[in-house]
């Protein structure tokens, strides 16, 4: 028995079997990082992300005969522990027949990829006639059809192994053996650029079932996709991914104004740090300036226009210290650094330096329930209540553990009381730990049980 390897050797791979057929056979078991078609030998080499994924696949296909297009294929561990560039170029890529249709697999897909994204990436190399995308349980692929074969060859040569976004969404490009793509709908998942009159599908329907199950693909606004391929615009896609593949109502995804004007503040109780605690829920803070000639006004400069748009959307009309906040985009593109500004650009309290997509997912308007993390392991509910109760009556609390770390939900009577507790007590010390506070999207504490 060959030693387990993350590389799987597939035999009896007939010429009617495509790269996509093999991907669909193994994707239920994990992420596929490389695929080499050995056409001359009717074989293929396929590399999983890790050995356990490969073991799971082979254990399953020991009991179930794998069949593709009516043909039995036979799988075993490869003697290769890893597919090298040499393996791909001399054994696999050389056997591939250049074709005007490319099969593109995207690895490390942290941000959603749409037809518009792919078109911007691939169209510089020639006229793209059709694009079809499909999402399986553990991977994303696309088929891209050029008008002429040479365009596909140029695109593959130039783009193979490159990232769409900085540090992620890596392109793995092979020639498909399909002759023609069939496109029935023009939308974010499939597009026929030679026939703009095709209908867009009814929401929830899968448009190209012949190329894979696309029902779960992202359906976010095409304006977000216009950000490619500039790495600094990755936040737009991160937001789209975080909000379930779309954007919240009222968020255009195209705003480029980073500075927000906040008015109707309570000048006796608000300071820059309290505003930081509130606005940092929606993005990183660069700097904040309280306007001395208008004590109830402040300027908040966010990390980018998307974060500023989230802050305006979720905080407009919020109650804080007895005042209903007005939150609008400022006419100033940024805040000039000076003696009257507070700098936060290097603050380790900025929430979006890591796990940006996760933090976007938790963005919401102020709620009555706070989520508290970074708590000491030996904390009790009564200590949490004592720490927060000066801001209003606490209706309910619940301590719980997530990934071995102590966290809590705390429910106030009103959103305003919860907001006050957040702006005053986020990043304060409790039991020797600096706690983090955000709004919870739970409707009641019971939901967290």
For each residue, the residues with C-beta under 8 A, 3 or more apart:
1:
2: 5 76 77 78 79
3: 77
4: 51 54 55 77
5: 2 8 51 54 77 78 79 80 81
6: 47 48 49 50 51 53 54 81 82
7: 45 46 47 48 54 77 78 80 81 82 83
8: 5 26 45 46 47 48 54 57 58 75 76 77 78
9: 43 44 45 75 76 77 78 79
10: 13 22 43 44 45 46 73 74 75
11: 42 43 73 74 75 76
12: 42 71 72 73 74
13: 10 17 22 37 38 42 43 44 68 73
14: 17 42 69 71
15: 39 42 177
16: 69 71
17: 13 14 21 22 68 69 71 73
18: 21 22 103 176 177 178
19: 22 23 35 37 103 174 176 177
20: 23 24 103 141 143 176 211 212
21: 17 18 24 25 68 69
22: 10 13 17 18 19 25 26 35 44 46 68
23: 19 20 26 27 32 35 105 136 139 141
24: 20 21 27 136 212
25: 21 22 66 68 73
26: 8 22 23 29 30 32 46 48 57
27: 23 24 30 31 32 136 137 138 139
28: 136 137 138
29: 26 48 53 54 56 57 60 138
30: 26 27 48 49 50 52 53 54 56 57 138
31: 27 48 49 53 107 138 139
32: 23 26 27 35 46 47 48 49 105 138 139
33: 47 48 49 107 172
34: 45 46 47 83 88 172
35: 19 22 23 32 44 45 46 47 105 172 174
36: 44 45 46 83 87 88 91 92 93
37: 13 19 44 92 95 96 174
38: 13 41 42 43 44 45 91 92 95
39: 15 42 95 96 97
40: 95
41: 38 95
42: 11 12 13 14 15 38 39
43: 9 10 11 13 38
44: 9 10 13 22 35 36 37 38
45: 7 8 9 10 34 35 36 38 78 80 83 87 91 92
46: 7 8 10 22 26 32 34 35 36
47: 6 7 8 32 33 34 35 82 83
48: 6 7 8 26 29 30 31 32 33 51 53 54 57
49: 6 30 31 32 33 53
50: 6 30 53 54
51: 4 5 6 48 54 55
52: 30 55 56
53: 6 29 30 31 48 49 50 56 57
54: 4 5 6 7 8 29 30 48 50 51 57 58 77
55: 4 51 52 58 59
56: 29 30 52 53 59 60
57: 8 26 29 30 48 53 54 60 61 75
58: 8 54 55 61 62 75 76 77
59: 55 56 62 63
60: 29 56 57 63 64
61: 57 58 64 65 66 75
62: 58 59
63: 59 60
64: 60 61
65: 61 72
66: 25 61 72 73 74 75
67: 70 71 72 73
68: 13 17 21 22 25 71 73
69: 14 16 17 21
70: 67
71: 12 14 16 17 67 68
72: 12 65 66 67
73: 10 11 12 13 17 25 66 67 68
74: 10 11 12 66
75: 8 9 10 11 57 58 61 66
76: 2 8 9 11 58
77: 2 3 4 5 7 8 9 54 58
78: 2 5 7 8 9 45
79: 2 5 9
80: 5 7 45 83 84 87
81: 5 6 7
82: 6 7 47
83: 7 34 36 45 47 80 87 88
84: 80 87 88
85: 88 89
86: 89 90
87: 36 45 80 83 84 90 91 92
88: 34 36 83 84 85 91 92 93
89: 85 86 92 93 94
90: 86 87 93 94
91: 36 38 45 87 88 94 95
92: 36 37 38 45 87 88 89 95 96
93: 36 88 89 90 96 174
94: 89 90 91
95: 37 38 39 40 41 91 92
96: 37 39 92 93 174 175
97: 39 175 177
98: 149 152 153 175
99: 102 149 152 175 176 177 178
100: 145 146 147 148 149 151 152
101: 143 144 145 146 152 175 176 178 179 180 181
102: 99 122 143 144 145 146 152 155 156 173 174 175 176
103: 18 19 20 141 142 143 173 174 175 176
104: 118 141 142 143 144 171 172 173
105: 23 32 35 139 140 141 171 172 173 174
106: 109 113 139 140 141 142 164 169 170 171 172
107: 31 33 169 170 172
108: 167 168 169 170
109: 106 112 113 140 168 169
110: 165 168 169 234 238 241 357
111: 165 168 169 234 237 238 240 241 357
112: 109 218 220 237 240 241 245
113: 106 109 117 118 133 140 142 164 169 218
114: 117 118 133 188 189 218 220 222 225
115: 118 119 131 133 187 188 189 190 191 225
116: 119 120 188 222 225 226 228
117: 113 114 120 121 164 225 228
118: 104 113 114 115 121 122 131 133 142 144
119: 115 116 122 123 128 131 191 193
120: 116 117 123 225 226 228 229
121: 117 118 124 159 164 171 228 229
122: 102 118 119 125 128 131 144 146 155 159
123: 119 120 126 127 128
124: 121
125: 122 146 151 152 154 155 158 159
126: 123 146 147 148 150 151 152 154 155
127: 123 146 147 148 151 193
128: 119 122 123 131 144 145 146 147 193
129: 145 146 147 181 192 193 194
130: 143 144 145 181 183 190 191 192 193 194
131: 115 118 119 122 128 142 143 144 145 181 190 191 193
132: 142 143 181 183 189 190 208 211
133: 113 114 115 118 140 141 142 143 189 190 214 217
134: 140 141 142 189 208 211 212 213 214 217
135: 139 140 212 213 214 216 217
136: 23 24 27 28 139 140 141 212 213
137: 27 28
138: 27 28 29 30 31 32
139: 23 27 31 32 105 106 135 136
140: 105 106 109 113 133 134 135 136
141: 20 23 103 104 105 106 133 134 136 212
142: 103 104 106 113 118 131 132 133 134
143: 20 101 102 103 104 130 131 132 133 176 178 181 211
144: 101 102 104 118 122 128 130 131 152 155
145: 100 101 102 128 129 130 131 180 181
146: 100 101 102 122 125 126 127 128 129 149 151 152 155
147: 100 126 127 128 129 151
148: 100 126 127 151 152
149: 98 99 100 146 152 153
150: 126 153 154
151: 100 125 126 127 146 147 148 154 155
152: 98 99 100 101 102 125 126 144 146 148 149 155 156 175
153: 98 149 150 156 157
154: 125 126 150 151 157 158
155: 102 122 125 126 144 146 151 152 158 159 173
156: 102 152 153 159 160 173 174 175
157: 153 154 160
158: 125 154 155 162
159: 121 122 125 155 156 162 171 173
160: 156 157 171 172 173
161: 170 171 172
162: 158 159 170 171
163: 166 167 168 169 170 171
164: 106 113 117 121 168 169 170 171 228 229
165: 110 111 168 169 228 229 231 234 237
166: 163 231 232 234
167: 108 163 231
168: 108 109 110 111 163 164 165 234
169: 106 107 108 109 110 111 113 163 164 165
170: 106 107 108 161 162 163 164
171: 104 105 106 121 159 160 161 162 163 164
172: 33 34 35 104 105 106 107 160 161
173: 102 103 104 105 155 156 159 160
174: 19 35 37 93 96 102 103 105 156
175: 96 97 98 99 101 102 103 152 156
176: 18 19 20 99 101 102 103 143
177: 15 18 19 97 99
178: 18 99 101 143 181
179: 101
180: 101 145
181: 101 129 130 131 132 143 145 178 211
182: 208 210
183: 130 132 186 190 191 192 195 198 208
184: 190 198 201 207 208
185: 189 190 198 199 200 201 207 208
186: 183 190 191 192 195 196 198 199 200
187: 115 190 191 200 201 207 219
188: 114 115 116 217 218 219 220 222 225
189: 114 115 132 133 134 185 207 208 214 217 219
190: 115 130 131 132 133 183 184 185 186 187 207 208 214
191: 115 119 130 131 183 186 187
192: 129 130 183 186 195 196 198
193: 119 127 128 129 130 131 196
194: 129 130
195: 183 186 192 198
196: 186 192 193
197:
198: 183 184 185 186 192 195
199: 185 186
200: 185 186 187
201: 184 185 187 205 206 207
202: 205
203: 219
204: 215
205: 201 202 215
206: 201 209 213 214 215
207: 184 185 187 189 190 201 214
208: 132 134 182 183 184 185 189 190 211 212 214
209: 206 212 213 214
210: 182
211: 20 132 134 143 181 208 214
212: 20 24 134 135 136 141 208 209
213: 134 135 136 206 209 216
214: 133 134 135 189 190 206 207 208 209 211 217
215: 204 205 206
216: 135 213
217: 133 134 135 188 189 214 245
218: 112 113 114 188 240 241 245 246
219: 187 188 189 203 245 246
220: 112 114 188 224 225 240 243 245 246 247 253
221: 224 240 246 247 252 253
222: 114 116 188 225 226
223: 226 252 253 254
224: 220 221 227 236 237 239 240 247 253
225: 114 115 116 117 120 188 220 222 228 237
226: 116 120 222 223 254
227: 224 230 233 234 236 237
228: 116 117 120 121 164 165 225 233
229: 120 121 164 165
230: 227 233
231: 165 166 167 234
232: 166 235 304
233: 227 228 230 236 237
234: 110 111 165 166 168 227 231 237 238
235: 232 238 239 303 304 306 307 356
236: 224 227 233 239 240 253 306
237: 111 112 165 224 225 227 233 234 240 241
238: 110 111 234 235 241 242 356 357 360
239: 224 235 236 242 243 247 251 253 306 310 360
240: 111 112 218 220 221 224 236 237 243 245 246 247 253
241: 110 111 112 218 237 238 245 357 360
242: 238 239 357 358 359 360 361 363
243: 220 239 240 246 247 248 360 361
244:
245: 112 217 218 219 220 240 241
246: 218 219 220 221 240 243
247: 220 221 224 239 240 243 251 252 253
248: 243 251 313
249:
250: 313
251: 239 247 248 309 310 313
252: 221 223 247 255 309
253: 220 221 223 224 236 239 240 247 306 309
254: 223 226 305
255: 252 305 306 308 309 329
256: 304 305
257: 305 308 329 330 333
258: 286 301 302 303 304 305 307 308 333 334
259: 299 300 301 302 308 329 330 332 333 334 335
260: 279 299 300 301 302 308 311 312 327 328 329 330
261: 297 298 299 327 328 329 330
262: 265 275 297 298 299 300 315 325 326 327
263: 294 296 297 298 325 326 328
264: 296 323 324 325 326
265: 262 270 295 296 297 298 320 321 323 325
266: 269 270 296 320 321 322 323
267: 270 290 295 296
268: 321
269: 266 274 321
270: 265 266 267 274 275 290 298 320 321
271: 274 275 290
272: 275 276 288 289 290 298 342
273: 276 277 342
274: 269 270 271 277 278 423 424
275: 262 270 271 272 278 279 288 298 300 423
276: 272 273 279 280 285 288 342 344 347 349
277: 273 274 280 422 423 424 426 427 437
278: 274 275 281 315 320 419 422 423
279: 260 275 276 282 283 285 288 300 302 311 315
280: 276 277 283 284 285 344 349 350 351
281: 278 314 351 362 363 438 439
282: 279 302 307 310 311 314 315 363
283: 279 280 302 303 304 306 307 308 310 311 352
284: 280 302 303 307 344 345 350 351 352 353
285: 276 279 280 288 300 301 302 303 344 345 347 350
286: 258 301 302 303 334 335 343 344 345
287: 301 335 337 341 342 343 344 345
288: 272 275 276 279 285 298 299 300 301 335 341 342 344
289: 272 298 299 335 338 340 341 342
290: 267 270 271 272 295 297 298 340
291: 294 295 297 298 299
292: 295 340
293:
294: 263 291 297
295: 265 267 290 291 292
296: 263 264 265 266 267 323
297: 261 262 263 265 290 291 294
298: 261 262 263 265 270 272 275 288 289 290 291
299: 259 260 261 262 288 289 291 330 332 335
300: 259 260 262 275 279 285 288 311
301: 258 259 260 285 286 287 288 334 335
302: 258 259 260 279 282 283 284 285 286 305 307 308 311
303: 235 258 283 284 285 286 307 350 352
304: 232 235 256 258 283 307 308
305: 254 255 256 257 258 302 308 309
306: 235 236 239 253 255 283 309 310
307: 235 258 282 283 284 302 303 304 310 311 352
308: 255 257 258 259 260 283 302 304 305 311 312 329
309: 251 252 253 255 305 306 312 313
310: 239 251 282 283 306 307 313 314 360 363
311: 260 279 282 283 300 302 307 308 314 315 327
312: 260 308 309 315 316 327 328 329
313: 248 250 251 309 310 316
314: 281 282 310 311 318 363 364 365 366
315: 262 278 279 282 311 312 318 325 327 365 366
316: 312 313 325 326 327 328
317: 324 325 326 327
318: 314 315 324 325 327 365 366 415 419
319: 322 323 324 325 366 414 415 416 419
320: 265 266 270 278 323 325 416 419 420 423
321: 265 266 268 269 270 420
322: 266 319 416
323: 264 265 266 296 319 320
324: 264 317 318 319
325: 262 263 264 265 315 316 317 318 319 320
326: 262 263 264 316 317
327: 260 261 262 311 312 315 316 317 318
328: 260 261 263 312 316
329: 255 257 259 260 261 308 312
330: 257 259 260 261 299
331:
332: 259 299 335
333: 257 258 259
334: 258 259 286 301
335: 259 286 287 288 289 299 301 332 341
336: 341
337: 287 341 343
338: 289 341
339:
340: 289 290 292
341: 287 288 289 335 336 337 338
342: 272 273 276 287 288 289
343: 286 287 337 346
344: 276 280 284 285 286 287 288 347 349 350
345: 284 285 286 287 350
346: 343
347: 276 285 344 350
348: 353
349: 276 280 344 427
350: 280 284 285 303 344 345 347 353
351: 280 281 284 359 436
352: 283 284 303 307 356 359 360
353: 284 348 350 356
354:
355: 358 359
356: 235 238 352 353 359 360
357: 110 111 238 241 242 360 361
358: 242 355 361 362
359: 242 351 352 355 356 362 363
360: 238 239 241 242 243 310 352 356 357 363
361: 242 243 357 358
362: 281 358 359 371 438 439 441
363: 242 281 282 310 314 359 360
364: 314 367 439 441
365: 314 315 318 415 439
366: 314 315 318 319 415 416 418 419 422 439
367: 364 415 418 439 440 441 442
368: 395 411 412 413 414 415 417 418
369: 409 410 411 412 418 439 440 442 444 445
370: 388 409 410 411 412 418 421 422 437 438 439 440
371: 362 407 408 409 437 438 439 440
372: 375 384 407 408 409 410 435 436 437
373: 402 405 407 435 436 438
374: 405 433 434 435 436
375: 372 379 384 399 405 406 407 408 430 431 433 435
376: 379 406 430 431 432 433
377: 406
378: 431
379: 375 376 383 384 399 406 408 430 431
380: 383 384 399
381: 384 385 397 398 399 408
382: 385 386
383: 379 380 386 387 430 431
384: 372 375 379 380 381 387 388 397 399 408 410 430
385: 381 382 388 389 394 397 410
386: 382 383 389
387: 383 384 425 428 430
388: 370 384 385 391 394 410 421 425
389: 385 386 392 393 394
390:
391: 388 412 417 418 420 421 424 425
392: 389 412 413 414 416 417 418 420 421
393: 389 412 413 417
394: 385 388 389 397 410 411 412
395: 368 411 412 413
396: 409 410 411 444 445
397: 381 384 385 394 408 409 410 411 445
398: 381 408 409 445 448 449
399: 375 379 380 381 384 406 407 408
400: 406 407 408 409 448
401: 404 405 406 407
402: 373 405 407
403:
404: 401
405: 373 374 375 401 402
406: 375 376 377 379 399 400 401
407: 371 372 373 375 399 400 401 402
408: 371 372 375 379 381 384 397 398 399 400
409: 369 370 371 372 396 397 398 400 440 442 445 448
410: 369 370 372 384 385 388 394 396 397 418 421
411: 368 369 370 394 395 396 397 418 444 445
412: 368 369 370 391 392 393 394 395 415 417 418 421
413: 368 392 393 395 417
414: 319 368 392 417 418
415: 318 319 365 366 367 368 412 418 419
416: 319 320 322 366 392 419 420
417: 368 391 392 393 412 413 414 420 421
418: 366 367 368 369 370 391 392 410 411 412 414 415 421 422 439
419: 278 318 319 320 366 415 416 422 423
420: 320 321 391 392 416 417 423 424
421: 370 388 391 392 410 412 417 418 424 425 437
422: 277 278 366 370 418 419 425 426 437 438 439
423: 274 275 277 278 320 419 420 426
424: 274 277 391 420 421 428
425: 387 388 391 421 422 428 435 437
426: 277 422 423 435 436 437 438
427: 277 349 434 435 436
428: 387 424 425 434 435
429: 432 433 434 435
430: 375 376 379 383 384 387 433 435
431: 375 376 378 379 383
432: 376 429
433: 374 375 376 429 430
434: 374 427 428 429
435: 372 373 374 375 425 426 427 428 429 430
436: 351 372 373 374 426 427
437: 277 370 371 372 421 422 425 426
438: 281 362 370 371 373 422 426
439: 281 362 364 365 366 367 369 370 371 418 422
440: 367 369 370 371 409 448
441: 362 364 367
442: 367 369 409 445 447 448
443: 447
444: 369 396 411 447
445: 369 396 397 398 409 411 442 448 449
446: 449
447: 442 443 444
448: 398 400 409 440 442 445
449: 398 445 446
